[in-house]
């Protein structure tokens, strides 16, 4: 199929079932030490019908101001006594702060400021929503899956701490109120894009919540991501989207940020496990 792939055009892949777990960006041609992502920009979609819908929605939102309004959310603290299966994301707060400098009048909600109420109040008003936090999947009730937000330790210790959360159904309900400006959601969270397959239910995941909420582009991760590498990747991604006279489209900016890590020559962060998990889900868009 290589002869049909035009480097100047995006590749859209509609994977099925177990193929949702395959990082297509790491595919290599026999005899060549080069990844597919180095030559091609790649987007993913659950179906061609949804792809066309997202493309249409992206066209509607194209006329929005180039001065996108960013809501940047970063939660690096974690109640490890309550959530023993998770590790803190030490770079999440810095990631949220650093990407803000590429936007005009951004809203930073970091650690204690990242509350459910504040996020919901600004969700539909934001052109770009960036979330760096843990995401807990509820496999029995996917719409009850949760983003872990700020938490407060009581004076008696972590056993009495309170963690604020935001459920998938709350995000969906807020967007369904209408009037949303959001055209890109970046889910820089553990397992934010990974899908669980249930017979009769199809594939579900946090990224689908945003797609179902009429947001045309979502950046999400396939697997648990390294906090430091993700900070570097995400800062470069937003830089490439926003800097220069001809700003890059989202899919091209992610590809460029992934290539940045590959080309550093770093034996650790140049490995696919640190960059290949991130993907763009959605339709065709020039922003």
N, C-alpha and C positions, 0 to 999 in steps of 0.2 A: 504493500500500500504506500510505500514511501514516495513513489513518483506522483501520487495524488496530493501530497502534503505541501502546501505553499507556505514558505516561511513568513510571508507578508500577511497571512490570514490566521485567525484564531482557529484552534481545533476545539470542537465541542464533543465531549464524550458522555454518553448516556449508559453508565454501567448498570449491571443487574446483579442482585443478591451478593454473592461473595466477592464479586469484582469491585464492589464499593470499598473494599479494604485495600485494593491494589493502588499503590502510588505510581500512576502512569508516568509522572514526570521523571522517574528514575530509569525508564526503559532505555536501553542502549542498542545501537546497531552492531551486529557481529563484526568484530575486528576493529571497532572504534571505541576509544575511551572518551565518549561524549554522551551526556544525558539528553533525552528528548527535550527537556525544558530549556536547554541551551540554544535550541534552534526554533522552538515553537512556543507560543502562548497557548495555554490550555484552560478551558472552562469545563465544568461538569453540571449535569442536570439529571433529575430523576426521570424526565420524559421529554420528548420533542414538543409536546403540547405546552408544558410548563416553560420550556425554553422560549417559545414564541410569545407566551404571555409576559414573561420577564423582559424580553426585548421590547415589546410594546410599551410596557410600563417605564422602561429606561428612556425611551423616546419621549414620553410625556414629561419626564423629569429633567430632560436635557436643557431646557430653557432656564433652569434655576441659576442663580448667581454663581459665578466662579468662586466667590468668597464663601465656600461651604462652611456651615456652622457645625463644629465638632463637639460632641459630648464624649469625653475621654474618661473611662472608668478603670481604676486600678486598685486591686485589693491584694496586698502582699501578706497581711497578717491572717492568722488562722488559729482557731481553737483546736489544737492537736489532741486534746483530751477527748473532745466530743467527736472529732473526725479523725480517728486514728489511722484510717486508711489513706489519708492525704498528707502531702507535704506542703509547707508554705511556698508561695511563689515570690521569692525575695526581690525579684526585679520588676514585678508588676506595677508598683507605684511609680518607679522611675520611668518605666515604659510609657505610662499614661501621661506623665509630665513632659517627657521629651518630644512626643509626637505632637503635642499641643502647639509647639512653636511654629509649626508649618501652616497653622490656620489663624484666621482673623477672629478675635473675641471668642476663643474656645471656652468650654465649660469643663473644668477638671473636677472630678469627683473621686478623690483618692482616700483609701482606707476609711477613716471615721466619717468622711463626707459622703461616702458611697452608700446612701440609704435607699431603701425601696421607694419611699415616697418621693424623694428628689429625682430619682431616675425616671419613674413613671410620669412625673409632671413635665419632664423635658424630652421624653422619648420621641413624640411625633413632631416636635419643633426642631429636631436636629437632622441635618442633611447626612451627616456621617456619625455613626455610633460605634465606638471602639470599647470593647469590654475585655479586660485582662483579669480574670478571676477563675475560680474553680466552678465546674458545672457537674452536678450530681444527677445522673440518669435514674429515673424511676421506671424500671422495665415493665412493671405491671400497669402503671398509669403514666404514660409518657408526658401528658400535659401537666403533671405534677412535678416533673423534673425541675431542679432548682439551681439558680445561680447563688453562690455564697457571697454575701456582701460584708458590710462592716460588722464588727462584733465588739461588745463591751465586756470587759472583765469586771466582776463585782469585787468589792473589797475582801470578800471571803475566798477569792481564788477562781481559777478557771472552771471549776465544777459548776459554778453558778453564772457563768458567762452567758450572754444572749447574742445569738448570731442572727443578723437580718438576712432575709432571703427574698429572692424574686422568682416566682414560679413561671413556667412556660405559658400556662393559660392566662396569667396576668399580662404578660407581654402581648400575647395574641389579642386579648380583649381590648387592651389600650389602643392598639393599632386599628382594630375594627371600628373604633369610634369615628374614623375618617379624618381627612384633612392632614394626613401625614406628609412630611417633606423628606423623610428618610429614603435615601437612594443607595446607601451602602452600610452594611453592618459588618464589623470586623470582630470575630470571636476568637480572641487570643486567650483561649481557656483550655484546660485539659479536656480532651475528648469532645471538643465542641462540635465537630463535624461527624464523628464516628456514628454509624448507623447500626441499630439492632434490627434484625429481621424477625418478624413474627408472621406465622401462617395466616393469611387473610388480612393482615394489617399493613403489609408493605414495609418500607424502610422508614424509620423514624429517628430524629435527632434534633439537636438544638437549631441547626442550620435550617431545617425544614419549617420551624416555627416562624422564622423571619421571612422565608420565601412565601409561606402561606399568608403572611401578613402584608403581602403585596410590595415587598422590598425586592428590587430587581437584582441586586448583587450582594452576596455574602462571602466573606473570607473566613474559613474555618479550618480546624486541624483534624487529621485522621487519627492521631494517637497522642499520648501524653507527651508534652513538649518540655524541653529544657528551658528554664526561665531566662537564663543569661542569653542563650542563642536566640530565643524568641524576641527578647528586647532588641537585640541588634537587627534582626530580620525586620521587625515591625517598624522600627525607626527609619530604616532605609526604605521600606515600602512606602510609608507616608511621604518621605522626602521626595521620592521619585514621582509620586502622584501629584505633588503640589509645587515643586520647584521648576524653574525654567519657563521660557516663553511658551513652549509647547508642552504642556503637562501630559504625563503618560496616562493612558487608560489604566483602570484598576488591574486588569489581567496582565498587562505589560509591566506595570510597576512591581507586582508580586514576582513575576519572572525575573526582573532585573535584580530585585533584592535577594532572591535565591541564588542567582548567578554571582552576586557579590560575595556570598558565603563560600560558594564553590571556588571562586577565584582567589580567595585570600591565601590559599595554600596551607591553611591551618589543618593539621592532621585530625583534629577533633571536630571542629565545627564545620568543616568542609564535607563531612560525611552525610549521606542522605538522611540519616535518622534525625538530624538537627534542622533540616530545612524542607525535606520532601513531604512532610505531613500536611503542610498548608496548601490549600487549593481555593480556587474561585468557583463558587456555585452561582449560576444565574444566566441571564441572557446576554446578548451582545450590547455593549455600551461603550461609548467613546470617553466616558469620564472615569 
